[in-house]
Amino acid sequence: QVQLIESGGAMVQPGDSLRLSCAASGRALTDGQPFRSYAMGWFRGAPGGEREFVAAINWSGGATYTADPVKDRFTISRDNAENTMYLQMNNLEPGDTAVYYCAAKQTYYSGSSGFFKNLDNYDYWGQGTQVTVSS
């Protein structure tokens, strides 16, 4: 099992920046399935509602995938030594208001973005962190 905990959500004004973090833990990470063997993703949505793809990163950090609406403003990254993934969000807009969820899938795949955009491909999910952008 892998536990994912998001943090960094807040209420901010349009134009502000935030950095979300997703910390991974669990026995699996020390039992032959290290964090560096997982692809990671960020999705967002209303609580209990549909989730849309935001960004994803492959196991090494060498390949990233970002949704068109945010690709010029959001940057995904990871620190495998710290078992943590990040989402740097700049120039936030009211339309970015949502609960942001991180997700994990153990895979070394680094191909089609379609794989990473499909939420059904992820095995583990965090509880989400709220981001509210309002003036």
C-alpha positions in Angstrom: 0.0 0.0 0.0 1.0 3.6 -0.7 -0.4 6.6 1.1 -0.4 10.0 -0.6 -0.9 13.2 1.3 -1.3 16.5 -0.5 -0.5 19.9 1.0 -0.1 23.5 0.1 -3.7 24.3 -0.9 -5.0 27.8 0.1 -7.2 30.6 -0.8 -5.4 33.1 -3.0 -6.1 36.0 -5.3 -5.9 35.9 -9.1 -2.4 36.2 -10.3 -0.9 34.6 -7.1 1.2 31.5 -7.1 1.1 28.3 -5.0 3.1 25.2 -4.8 1.3 21.9 -4.0 3.2 19.0 -2.5 2.3 15.3 -2.6 4.2 13.2 -0.1 4.2 9.4 -0.5 4.7 6.9 2.3 3.9 3.3 3.0 5.4 -0.1 3.4 5.5 -0.7 -0.3 8.1 2.1 -0.8 10.6 0.2 1.4 9.5 -3.3 0.3 10.8 -3.4 -3.3 8.6 -0.7 -4.8 10.4 2.5 -4.2 8.9 5.9 -5.0 11.1 6.2 -8.1 9.2 3.3 -9.7 5.9 5.2 -9.7 4.5 7.6 -12.3 2.7 10.4 -10.5 -0.2 12.7 -11.5 -2.2 15.6 -10.5 -6.0 15.8 -11.1 -8.5 18.4 -10.0 -12.2 18.6 -9.5 -15.1 19.4 -7.2 -15.4 17.2 -4.1 -17.2 14.0 -5.1 -17.3 15.1 -8.7 -15.5 14.3 -11.9 -11.7 14.8 -11.9 -9.8 16.3 -14.8 -6.2 15.8 -15.6 -3.8 18.5 -14.7 -0.3 17.1 -15.0 1.8 14.0 -14.8 5.4 12.9 -14.5 7.1 9.7 -15.3 9.1 7.6 -12.8 12.4 9.5 -13.3 11.1 13.0 -13.8 12.4 12.9 -17.4 9.0 13.1 -19.0 6.2 15.4 -18.0 2.7 15.9 -19.4 0.6 19.0 -18.7 -3.0 19.8 -19.7 -3.3 22.5 -22.3 -5.3 24.9 -20.1 -2.5 25.2 -17.6 0.7 24.2 -19.5 2.0 27.8 -19.6 1.4 28.3 -15.9 1.8 25.0 -14.1 4.9 22.9 -13.7 5.1 19.4 -12.3 8.3 18.0 -10.7 9.4 15.3 -8.3 12.1 14.6 -5.8 12.7 10.9 -5.6 15.0 11.2 -2.7 12.2 12.8 -0.7 9.4 10.7 -2.0 7.6 13.9 -3.0 6.0 15.4 -6.0 5.2 19.0 -6.6 2.9 21.2 -8.7 4.1 24.8 -9.1 1.1 26.9 -10.1 1.7 30.5 -11.3 -0.7 33.2 -12.3 -3.6 31.5 -10.8 -7.1 32.2 -12.2 -10.6 31.7 -10.7 -11.1 28.8 -13.0 -8.3 26.9 -11.2 -10.4 26.7 -8.1 -10.8 23.0 -7.3 -9.7 20.2 -5.0 -6.4 19.0 -6.3 -5.6 15.3 -6.0 -2.4 13.4 -6.5 -2.2 9.9 -7.8 0.3 7.2 -8.3 0.8 4.3 -10.6 3.8 1.9 -10.4 5.2 1.9 -13.9 8.3 2.7 -15.9 6.2 3.6 -18.9 7.2 6.9 -20.5 5.2 6.9 -23.7 1.9 8.3 -24.8 0.4 11.1 -22.8 -3.0 9.4 -23.1 -1.8 6.8 -20.5 -1.0 9.5 -17.9 -4.2 11.5 -18.6 -6.5 8.5 -17.8 -7.3 8.6 -14.1 -8.4 4.9 -14.3 -4.7 4.0 -14.7 -3.8 5.2 -11.3 -3.8 2.8 -8.3 -3.4 5.2 -5.4 -5.0 8.5 -4.6 -4.7 11.2 -1.9 -7.5 12.9 -0.2 -7.0 16.2 -2.0 -6.1 19.8 -1.1 -8.4 22.7 -1.7 -7.2 25.6 -3.9 -9.5 28.6 -4.1 -8.7 31.6 -6.4 -10.9 34.6 -5.7 -10.7 38.3 -5.5 
